């Protein structure tokens, strides 16, 4: 979550923090995927997972972060039964990462709509595509 210049980022950050708290309770692995050159992940998120042992940070210069996500999970021998995804730039990074993840993982992928953000009106189109195009993706 690199929320620089997003109008409703405070609300989104609070929703992301709630997801992180749930992940910590469930001892779920957390991957923070960052776009190179887009600033730092929100400090509240960094602070929330600071001492949490089951996490990884990845950086990539493409919208689709699925390959580095797959690589970090594989290198750490993390078994995944479900993926939840949230973040900024729903219409670009989230959409493209979900597309890549559906090719690499044949498990349920949940896009958490109230923990996603964006910059333009094609967010609705991106969410619609994720809802209807993939058999293993659910937008909740």
C-alpha positions as CSV (number, residue, x, y, z in Angstrom):
1,X,0.0,0.0,0.0
2,X,1.8,3.0,-1.3
3,X,-1.2,5.4,-0.9
4,X,0.5,8.7,-2.0
5,X,-2.0,11.0,-3.7
6,X,-5.1,8.8,-3.2
7,X,-8.1,10.8,-2.0
8,X,-9.7,8.1,0.3
9,X,-6.4,6.5,1.4
10,X,-7.2,6.9,5.2
11,X,-10.3,4.8,4.9
12,X,-8.6,2.2,2.7
13,X,-5.6,2.0,5.2
14,X,-8.0,1.3,8.1
15,X,-9.6,-1.5,6.1
16,X,-6.2,-2.9,5.2
17,X,-5.1,-2.8,8.8
18,X,-8.2,-4.8,9.8
19,X,-7.2,-7.4,7.2
20,X,-3.7,-7.5,8.6
21,X,-5.0,-8.0,12.1
22,X,-7.1,-10.9,10.9
23,X,-4.1,-12.4,9.0
24,X,-2.0,-12.1,12.2
25,X,-4.7,-13.9,14.3
26,X,-4.8,-16.7,11.7
27,X,-1.0,-16.8,11.3
28,X,-1.4,-16.2,7.6
29,X,1.6,-15.2,5.5
30,X,1.5,-11.5,4.4
31,X,3.2,-10.3,1.2
32,X,3.7,-6.5,0.8
33,X,4.1,-6.0,-2.9
34,X,5.4,-2.5,-3.8
35,X,5.8,-0.8,-7.1
36,X,9.4,0.5,-7.6
37,X,9.6,4.2,-7.4
38,X,6.1,4.8,-6.0
39,X,7.1,5.7,-2.5
40,X,7.0,3.8,0.8
41,X,4.3,1.5,2.1
42,X,2.1,3.3,4.6
43,X,3.8,3.6,8.0
44,X,0.8,2.2,9.8
45,X,1.0,-1.0,7.8
46,X,4.8,-1.2,8.4
47,X,4.2,-0.7,12.2
48,X,1.4,-3.3,12.3
49,X,3.6,-6.1,10.9
50,X,6.9,-4.9,12.2
51,X,7.4,-7.9,14.6
52,X,5.2,-10.3,12.7
53,X,7.4,-13.2,11.5
54,X,5.3,-14.5,8.6
55,X,5.8,-11.7,6.1
56,X,7.8,-10.7,3.0
57,X,8.3,-7.5,1.1
58,X,8.7,-7.6,-2.7
59,X,9.4,-4.8,-5.2
60,X,8.7,-4.9,-8.9
61,X,8.5,-2.4,-11.7
62,X,5.4,-3.9,-13.4
63,X,1.8,-3.7,-12.5
64,X,1.6,-7.5,-12.3
65,X,3.3,-8.6,-9.1
66,X,2.3,-12.3,-9.4
67,X,5.7,-13.6,-10.4
68,X,7.6,-12.1,-7.4
69,X,4.7,-13.2,-5.1
70,X,5.0,-16.7,-6.5
71,X,8.8,-16.6,-6.1
72,X,8.8,-15.5,-2.5
73,X,6.2,-18.0,-1.5
74,X,8.1,-20.8,-3.2
75,X,11.5,-19.7,-1.8
76,X,10.1,-19.7,1.8
77,X,8.1,-22.9,1.3
78,X,4.8,-21.2,2.1
79,X,1.8,-23.5,1.3
80,X,-1.1,-21.3,0.1
81,X,-4.8,-22.4,0.2
82,X,-6.3,-19.0,-0.5
83,X,-5.0,-15.6,-1.5
84,X,-6.6,-12.3,-0.4
85,X,-5.5,-9.2,-2.3
86,X,-6.0,-5.5,-1.6
87,X,-4.1,-2.3,-2.4
88,X,-4.0,0.8,-4.5
89,X,-4.4,1.2,-8.2
90,X,-7.2,-1.4,-8.5
91,X,-7.6,-0.7,-12.2
92,X,-3.9,-1.4,-12.8
93,X,-1.8,-3.2,-10.2
94,X,-4.6,-5.2,-8.5
95,X,-6.3,-6.2,-11.8
96,X,-3.0,-7.2,-13.4
97,X,-1.7,-9.0,-10.4
98,X,-5.0,-10.9,-10.0
99,X,-4.7,-11.9,-13.7
100,X,-1.2,-13.2,-13.2
101,X,-2.1,-15.0,-9.9
102,X,-5.0,-16.9,-11.7
103,X,-2.4,-18.4,-14.1
104,X,0.0,-19.4,-11.3
105,X,-2.3,-20.5,-8.5
106,X,-5.5,-22.6,-8.9
107,X,-6.9,-21.7,-5.5
108,X,-9.5,-19.2,-4.4
109,X,-8.4,-15.6,-4.8
110,X,-10.4,-12.9,-2.9
111,X,-10.2,-9.3,-3.9
112,X,-11.2,-7.3,-0.8
113,X,-13.1,-4.4,-2.4
114,X,-13.2,-2.1,0.6
115,X,-9.4,-2.4,1.0
116,X,-8.7,-1.4,-2.6
117,X,-8.3,2.1,-4.0
118,X,-7.8,3.8,-7.4
119,X,-7.4,6.9,-9.4
120,X,-10.0,6.9,-12.1
121,X,-13.4,5.6,-13.1
122,X,-12.3,2.4,-14.7
123,X,-12.1,0.9,-11.2
124,X,-15.7,-0.3,-11.7
125,X,-14.8,-2.0,-15.0
126,X,-11.7,-3.6,-13.4
127,X,-13.8,-5.0,-10.5
128,X,-16.5,-6.2,-12.9
129,X,-13.8,-8.0,-15.0
130,X,-12.4,-9.7,-11.9
131,X,-15.9,-10.7,-10.8
132,X,-16.9,-12.2,-14.1
133,X,-13.8,-13.3,-16.1
134,X,-12.1,-15.7,-13.6
135,X,-13.6,-18.8,-12.1
136,X,-11.5,-18.7,-9.0
137,X,-11.7,-15.0,-8.2
138,X,-14.3,-13.5,-5.8
139,X,-14.6,-9.8,-5.2
140,X,-15.9,-9.4,-1.6
